[in-house]
Amino acid sequence: MTTFEYQSLDVADRQIRLLNLLPEPGRVRCDLRHVSLSKIQVEYATEEYETLSYCWGKQADRSVEIIVNDRIFSIAPNLYAALLRLRPLDSDCPRTLWIDAICINQSDAVEKNAQISLMGDIYSSCRRVLIWIGEHDALTSYAFRALTFMASRSKTGQKFNYFDWKQVQRRESSDGLQRQPRFAWTLDGLVSGAAFNALFSRPWFRRVWVIQEVVLPPDAVVVCGKFQISWHLIAKAQEISKTNFEVNNHLGTILRFRDWPEDLVNDIFSYLLMASHQEATNPRDKIYGLSGIEYLHRHKALVEVDYEAGISQIFIDFTKKYLERTSNMQVLAICRGCKENDSLDSDYPSWAINPAFEGKNEPLPRDLISWGFVEWKAYPRGFSAGGTVPCKPSLDGNLLGIPGFQFDSVKECGPVNSPGAARYKETDVSPGNPFWRSTVAFCSIYLRGGFASWKSAISFCQFYIAAKKIMQETGLGEIYHPTGQATLDAFWQVISGRNLPIDHPDAEASARKQFEDFDKMLSHLAGRAANTPLSVATITREILGNPACMELFPLINITKHRRFFVTEKGYMGLGPRETAVGDSAIILQGHQAPILARGVQQKRWKVVGDSYVHGMMEGEAFADETCEPLWFE
């Protein structure tokens, strides 16, 4: 039998290919045909199809053969497994699908560019998307039952942790007479935690392309082996859970795209911000993978899809056009900055989006990465360090010009708060495995998560002790003069981010006690250690002896991957991991937050990154008359 060969599509007619998956046992057989996408959109009922969202795997791994139009066609094993599950063996009619690996000629760059430009129409015109996340394992059915139960409680306003769902179910069935468990963790809780982490740590949830594949279709169904669940039920279950379903919260990223507030959809920064945390085999896909989202909101694409263009040039061009369209300098939150030992050319602009940006190595969680991106309780009007009047940046080749002025410089800075990274892998708990292997898989989930939490706690304690020492050595005193607060209260406000400051009139007394107890514990340790570094073992013993301290760590996420610093004028703040003594604090006209920059020549700078400077975030230091053109390389 000969190998399949593609026939050219009619670009003028906006043709695509649809796959008819035939209802035949044995070898997978399909028919591939050309249809006009324009005609489908006009006569929707005459041509219904489903799209398939799945993980490609390694592109070279096309080791399984199927039959397409009576010709041999090679596909990857994961796609083959999906087709086996989706075959309509109980029907006489074929199942009509659109699958990118088959319906697009992947070896034709011109066709690939044209078809990806149609992705918005392809996904928004389908009947629904089928999300294939792989074969089921021994915990899949348990996880799906849990999700269905939680979703059924979404209208009650009730909230509980996903690992407690079994207890809630039993309590309801026993009319509330069931006794509370003696210990915080039960066997049901451990199994639920393992089931959810095994499900939501699958590779599909980490891929950047899946965002538009879920957002655009009118309906979505998750298929895991022989089990299926509506995406709607997963979203409802997440709404009532007090905690994320998995530590990396990739599901949360996708859900936020699907329900993104209307007042933010016009800013592509919000898309890039979250896409930067998703994975892509080809870095270009962090831009192209969101082209359909732009389509949905009737934007003209910032860049044309071109897989033959250089990666660096794509990101530079995208950043330039983004700045020209929006003048939004929040893009500096994910810029190249002054990173060392990266793979980019030395002349790659410091202000351009970093193609290698990865959330696990960068400041802050995906919803906190830019100081002006979310609401802070201490700043109900938002940040306005550079005033409230936006400015139009200038571009001269790879030079970016923005009005602003140097206000201060970094006097001292502490170590980076480097949290543990709990990257889970798919667990080996598939049906038929011996009990001991499933038990080991359950334990490995908690060991990895527990080790990451322990490492994060140790790192923050070291960060905190170093910051207190810097405040003492730089002579900040007991009163923080920029705001008039007690210096310790100001410091606690810096590290607690968007949470309500403890000296706020509405703050609970327990919040202050929580910080005071933590500070007392670490101050005792630091005093006992004198001038010798505290050992990890010593800090670990103290933390284990003070369980209440663990409740503080979720409140200080803002410090992750950042350095604490004090400036020459006595300001304190947080900067990116590349922050160094001598870096300049610069206020840019119209930008929400100060940036840190490194001078390279007169009035020429390299961006280090955006920063939080306490007492400067509401325009206290801004003066329009002091602004002058500043140029960034």
RAKA-V126304 format. One record per pair of residues at least 6 apart in sequence whose ideal C-beta (glycine too) atoms are under 8 Angstrom apart, sorted by the first residue. I is the first residue (numbers start at 1). J is the second residue. If there is no record, write none. Layout:
BEGIN
i,j
I,J
I,J
END
This chain:
BEGIN
i,j
1,67
1,70
1,71
1,72
2,71
2,72
3,71
3,72
3,73
4,68
4,69
4,71
4,72
4,73
5,71
6,105
6,108
7,34
8,111
9,15
9,16
9,17
9,34
9,111
9,114
9,115
10,34
10,36
11,114
13,36
13,38
14,36
14,37
14,38
14,118
14,121
15,34
15,35
15,36
15,37
16,34
16,35
16,37
16,98
16,103
16,115
16,118
16,122
17,32
17,33
17,34
17,35
17,98
17,102
17,103
17,104
18,32
18,33
18,35
18,47
18,49
18,96
18,97
18,98
18,103
19,30
19,31
19,32
19,68
19,96
19,97
19,98
19,99
19,102
19,103
20,30
20,31
20,32
20,33
20,94
20,95
20,96
20,97
21,28
21,30
21,83
21,86
21,87
21,88
21,94
21,95
21,96
21,97
22,29
22,30
22,31
22,87
22,94
23,87
23,88
23,89
23,90
23,91
23,92
23,93
23,94
23,95
24,87
25,89
27,66
27,67
28,66
28,67
28,80
28,83
28,84
28,87
29,66
29,67
29,68
30,66
30,67
30,68
30,69
30,73
30,83
30,102
31,68
31,69
31,94
32,68
32,69
32,102
32,103
35,47
37,118
37,121
37,122
37,125
39,46
39,47
40,46
40,47
40,125
41,121
41,125
44,125
47,96
48,96
48,127
49,96
49,97
49,98
49,126
49,127
50,95
50,96
50,97
50,98
50,126
50,127
50,128
50,129
50,130
51,97
51,98
51,99
51,122
51,123
51,126
51,128
51,129
51,130
51,213
51,217
52,82
52,86
52,97
52,98
52,99
52,129
52,130
52,132
53,129
53,130
53,131
53,132
53,204
53,209
53,210
53,213
53,214
54,78
54,79
54,82
54,131
54,132
54,133
54,204
55,78
55,133
55,134
55,203
55,204
55,207
56,76
56,78
56,79
56,101
56,281
57,76
57,77
57,78
58,76
59,281
61,76
61,77
62,74
62,75
62,76
63,74
63,76
63,77
64,74
64,75
64,76
64,77
64,80
65,72
65,73
65,74
65,75
66,72
66,73
66,75
66,80
66,83
67,73
68,102
73,102
75,83
75,101
75,102
76,101
78,132
78,134
79,99
79,101
79,102
81,132
81,134
81,135
82,130
82,132
82,223
85,132
85,223
85,225
85,226
86,95
86,97
86,130
86,132
86,223
87,95
88,94
88,95
97,130
98,122
98,126
100,115
103,115
104,111
104,112
104,115
104,116
105,111
105,112
106,112
109,307
109,308
112,307
113,304
113,305
113,306
113,307
115,122
116,288
116,291
116,305
117,291
117,301
117,304
117,305
119,212
119,291
119,292
119,295
120,212
120,216
120,291
120,292
120,293
120,294
120,295
120,296
121,295
123,129
123,212
123,213
123,216
123,217
123,292
124,216
124,217
124,218
124,292
124,295
124,296
126,217
126,218
127,217
127,218
127,219
128,217
128,218
128,219
128,220
128,221
129,213
129,214
129,217
129,219
129,220
129,221
130,221
130,223
131,204
131,210
131,213
131,214
131,220
131,221
131,222
131,223
131,231
132,204
132,223
133,199
133,202
133,204
133,205
133,222
133,223
133,224
134,202
134,203
134,204
134,224
134,225
134,426
135,224
135,225
135,430
136,224
136,225
136,226
136,227
136,430
136,431
137,198
137,225
137,426
137,427
137,429
137,430
137,431
138,429
138,430
138,431
138,433
138,438
139,191
139,194
139,195
139,198
139,199
139,427
139,429
140,195
140,198
140,199
140,224
140,225
140,227
141,227
142,191
142,192
142,195
143,192
143,195
143,196
143,198
143,199
144,224
144,227
144,229
146,162
146,165
146,166
146,192
146,195
146,196
146,237
147,229
147,233
147,234
147,237
148,229
148,233
148,237
149,165
149,169
150,162
150,165
150,236
150,237
150,240
150,241
151,232
151,233
151,234
151,236
151,237
153,168
153,240
154,236
154,237
154,239
154,240
158,168
158,240
159,240
159,241
159,242
160,168
160,240
160,241
160,242
161,241
161,242
161,243
162,192
162,193
162,196
162,237
162,241
162,243
162,245
163,188
163,189
163,190
163,192
163,193
163,196
163,243
164,189
164,192
165,192
166,186
166,188
166,189
166,192
167,178
167,181
167,186
167,188
167,189
170,178
171,178
190,442
190,446
191,442
193,445
193,446
194,427
194,429
194,441
194,442
194,445
194,446
196,245
196,246
197,245
197,246
197,247
197,424
197,427
197,445
197,449
198,424
198,426
198,427
198,429
198,441
198,445
199,224
199,245
200,245
200,246
200,250
200,251
201,246
201,248
201,424
201,425
201,426
202,426
203,279
203,426
204,210
205,246
205,250
205,251
205,254
206,248
206,250
206,278
206,279
207,278
207,279
207,280
208,275
208,278
208,279
208,280
208,285
208,286
208,289
208,290
209,280
209,285
209,289
210,254
210,278
211,253
211,254
211,257
211,271
211,274
211,275
211,278
211,289
211,290
211,293
212,289
212,290
212,291
212,292
212,293
214,220
214,231
214,254
214,257
214,258
215,254
215,257
215,258
215,292
215,293
215,296
216,292
216,293
216,296
219,230
219,231
219,232
220,230
220,231
220,232
221,228
221,229
221,230
221,231
222,228
222,229
222,230
222,231
222,234
234,251
235,255
235,258
235,259
238,245
238,251
238,252
238,255
244,251
244,252
245,251
246,424
247,422
247,424
247,449
247,452
248,360
248,422
248,423
248,424
249,365
249,366
250,277
250,278
252,366
253,274
253,277
253,278
253,366
256,274
256,367
257,271
257,274
257,293
260,270
264,270
265,297
266,297
266,299
267,326
267,328
268,290
268,294
268,299
268,302
268,322
268,326
269,322
269,326
269,328
269,330
269,331
269,370
270,373
271,290
271,293
271,294
272,286
272,290
272,331
272,334
272,353
273,333
273,334
273,366
273,369
273,370
273,373
274,366
275,286
275,289
275,290
276,286
276,334
276,357
276,358
276,359
276,362
276,366
277,358
277,359
277,360
277,366
278,286
280,286
280,289
282,307
283,311
283,315
283,355
283,356
284,307
284,309
284,311
284,314
286,355
287,302
287,303
287,314
287,315
287,318
288,305
288,307
291,301
291,305
294,300
294,301
294,302
295,301
302,318
302,321
302,322
302,325
303,314
303,317
303,318
303,321
306,314
311,355
312,344
312,345
312,348
312,355
314,355
315,352
315,353
315,354
315,355
316,348
316,349
316,352
316,398
318,353
319,331
319,335
319,349
319,351
319,352
319,353
320,352
320,395
322,328
322,331
323,329
323,331
323,393
323,395
323,400
324,393
324,395
327,390
327,391
327,392
327,393
327,590
329,393
329,402
329,588
329,590
329,591
329,592
329,595
330,370
330,372
330,373
330,591
330,592
330,610
331,351
331,353
332,351
332,591
332,595
332,607
332,609
332,610
333,363
333,369
333,370
333,371
333,373
333,609
333,610
334,353
334,354
334,357
334,362
334,369
335,350
335,351
335,352
335,353
335,354
335,607
335,609
336,342
336,344
336,348
336,349
336,350
336,351
336,352
336,353
336,354
336,607
337,350
337,354
337,576
337,578
337,606
337,607
337,608
337,609
338,350
338,578
338,598
338,606
338,607
338,608
338,609
339,354
339,578
340,578
342,354
342,356
343,356
344,354
344,355
344,356
347,398
349,398
349,400
349,632
349,633
350,606
350,607
350,608
350,632
350,633
351,400
351,607
351,632
352,398
359,365
359,366
359,369
360,421
360,423
361,561
362,369
362,561
363,369
363,560
363,561
363,562
363,576
363,577
363,609
364,557
364,558
364,560
364,561
364,562
365,557
365,560
367,373
367,374
368,374
368,497
368,498
368,557
368,558
370,592
370,593
370,610
371,383
371,592
371,593
371,610
371,611
371,612
371,617
372,382
372,383
372,592
372,593
374,498
375,382
375,498
376,382
376,383
376,497
376,498
377,498
377,499
377,500
377,501
377,504
378,493
378,498
378,500
378,501
378,504
379,617
379,618
381,618
382,592
383,592
383,593
383,617
383,618
384,592
384,617
384,618
384,619
384,622
385,587
385,591
385,592
385,593
385,594
385,613
385,616
385,617
385,618
385,619
385,621
385,622
386,404
386,587
386,588
386,589
386,590
386,591
386,592
386,594
386,619
386,622
387,589
387,590
387,619
387,622
387,624
388,590
388,619
389,589
389,590
389,624
390,589
390,590
391,402
391,403
391,588
391,589
391,590
393,400
393,401
393,402
394,400
394,401
394,402
394,629
395,401
396,631
398,633
399,631
399,632
399,633
400,631
400,632
401,629
401,630
401,631
401,632
402,588
402,589
402,591
402,629
402,630
402,632
403,588
403,589
403,627
403,628
403,629
403,630
404,586
404,587
404,588
404,589
404,591
404,627
404,628
404,630
405,586
405,587
405,623
405,626
405,627
405,628
405,630
406,584
406,585
406,586
407,569
407,585
407,586
407,587
407,594
407,616
407,621
408,567
408,568
408,569
408,571
408,584
408,585
408,613
409,567
409,568
409,582
409,583
409,584
409,585
410,565
410,566
410,567
410,568
410,575
410,579
410,580
410,581
410,582
410,583
410,584
410,585
410,596
411,474
411,565
411,566
411,567
411,568
411,581
412,470
412,473
412,474
412,565
412,566
412,581
413,470
413,563
413,564
413,565
413,566
413,575
413,579
413,580
413,581
414,463
414,466
414,467
414,470
414,563
414,564
414,565
415,462
415,463
415,466
415,563
416,463
416,561
416,562
416,563
416,577
417,459
417,460
417,463
417,559
417,560
417,561
417,562
417,563
418,459
418,561
419,452
419,455
419,456
419,459
419,460
419,560
419,561
420,451
420,452
420,453
420,454
420,455
420,456
420,459
421,452
422,448
422,449
422,451
422,452
422,453
423,448
424,445
424,448
424,449
427,441
427,442
427,444
427,445
428,437
428,441
429,437
429,438
429,441
429,442
453,553
454,540
456,553
456,560
457,539
457,543
457,549
457,550
457,553
458,536
458,539
458,540
458,543
460,553
460,556
460,559
461,522
461,534
461,539
461,543
462,534
462,539
463,559
463,564
464,495
464,518
464,522
465,522
465,525
465,526
465,534
466,564
467,491
467,495
467,564
468,491
468,519
468,522
468,523
468,526
469,526
470,564
470,565
470,566
471,487
471,491
471,566
471,572
474,566
474,570
476,487
476,566
476,570
476,572
477,487
478,486
478,487
479,485
479,486
479,487
480,486
480,487
480,489
480,490
480,491
480,572
480,614
480,615
481,570
482,570
482,571
482,614
482,615
482,616
482,620
483,490
483,614
483,615
485,493
485,503
486,503
488,519
489,501
489,502
489,503
490,572
490,614
490,615
491,572
492,501
492,502
492,515
493,501
493,502
493,503
493,614
494,564
494,572
494,573
494,574
494,612
494,614
495,556
495,558
495,559
495,564
495,574
496,502
496,555
496,556
496,558
497,555
497,556
497,557
497,558
497,559
498,558
499,555
500,506
500,507
500,511
501,507
502,511
502,512
502,515
503,512
514,548
514,551
514,552
515,552
517,546
517,548
517,549
518,549
518,552
521,542
521,546
521,549
522,542
525,534
525,538
525,539
525,542
526,534
529,538
542,549
543,549
543,550
558,574
558,612
559,574
561,576
561,577
562,574
562,575
562,576
562,577
562,579
563,574
563,575
563,576
563,577
563,579
564,572
564,573
564,574
565,572
565,573
565,574
565,575
565,579
566,572
567,573
567,585
567,613
571,585
571,613
571,614
571,615
571,616
572,613
572,614
573,585
573,594
573,611
573,612
573,613
573,614
573,616
574,611
574,612
575,583
575,596
575,608
575,609
575,611
576,596
576,608
576,609
576,610
576,611
578,608
578,609
579,596
579,608
579,609
579,611
580,598
580,608
582,598
583,596
583,597
583,598
583,608
584,596
584,597
584,598
584,599
584,605
585,594
585,595
585,596
585,611
585,613
585,616
586,594
586,595
586,596
586,597
586,605
586,630
587,594
587,616
587,621
587,622
588,594
588,595
588,630
589,622
589,624
589,627
592,617
593,610
593,611
593,612
593,613
593,617
594,610
594,611
594,613
594,616
595,607
595,608
595,609
595,610
595,611
596,607
596,608
596,609
596,610
596,611
597,605
597,606
597,607
597,608
597,632
598,605
598,606
598,608
599,605
600,606
600,633
603,628
603,629
603,630
603,631
604,631
604,632
604,633
605,630
605,631
605,632
605,633
606,632
606,633
607,632
END
